[in-house]
Amino acid sequence: MRTIVIGTALVVLGSGTAWAADVKAGEAAYEKSCKSCHGADGTPNAAVAKMMKVDMKDLKSSDIQGMSDADLKKVITDGKGKMKPVTSVTGPAVDNVAAYVKSFKK
């Protein structure tokens, strides 16, 4: 019985890892879909901000880093202010991009 419980626990723990966000995959999706506006390191592209007449927050800022994962994912999927939804980032990629943005934390 003990072997069954330990085996089951390992399977459950192992499968949880498969569902975890992948920061490396998030980086690839960010590079493709976010970098042109938000910069390689989360620093806003000044030319885009000026063109759109918007004050973009640095993704390393405490305002952004203090957001929950759910809030970050909502901004990615629904947009915010003048930012349109990022339709090229869907499914697990949304979790991955949110995890990548969190990796910018100072």
Rosetta blueprint (number, residue, H / E / L):
1 M L
2 R H
3 T H
4 I H
5 V H
6 I H
7 G H
8 T H
9 A H
10 L H
11 V H
12 V H
13 L H
14 G H
15 S H
16 G H
17 T H
18 A H
19 W H
20 A L
21 A L
22 D L
23 V H
24 K H
25 A H
26 G H
27 E H
28 A H
29 A H
30 Y H
31 E H
32 K H
33 S H
34 C L
35 K H
36 S H
37 C H
38 H H
39 G L
40 A L
41 D L
42 G L
43 T L
44 P L
45 N L
46 A H
47 A H
48 V H
49 A H
50 K H
51 M H
52 M H
53 K L
54 V L
55 D L
56 M L
57 K L
58 D L
59 L L
60 K L
61 S L
62 S H
63 D H
64 I H
65 Q H
66 G L
67 M L
68 S L
69 D H
70 A H
71 D H
72 L H
73 K H
74 K H
75 V H
76 I H
77 T H
78 D H
79 G L
80 K E
81 G L
82 K L
83 M E
84 K L
85 P L
86 V L
87 T L
88 S L
89 V L
90 T L
91 G L
92 P H
93 A H
94 V H
95 D H
96 N H
97 V H
98 A H
99 A H
100 Y H
101 V H
102 K H
103 S L
104 F L
105 K L
106 K L
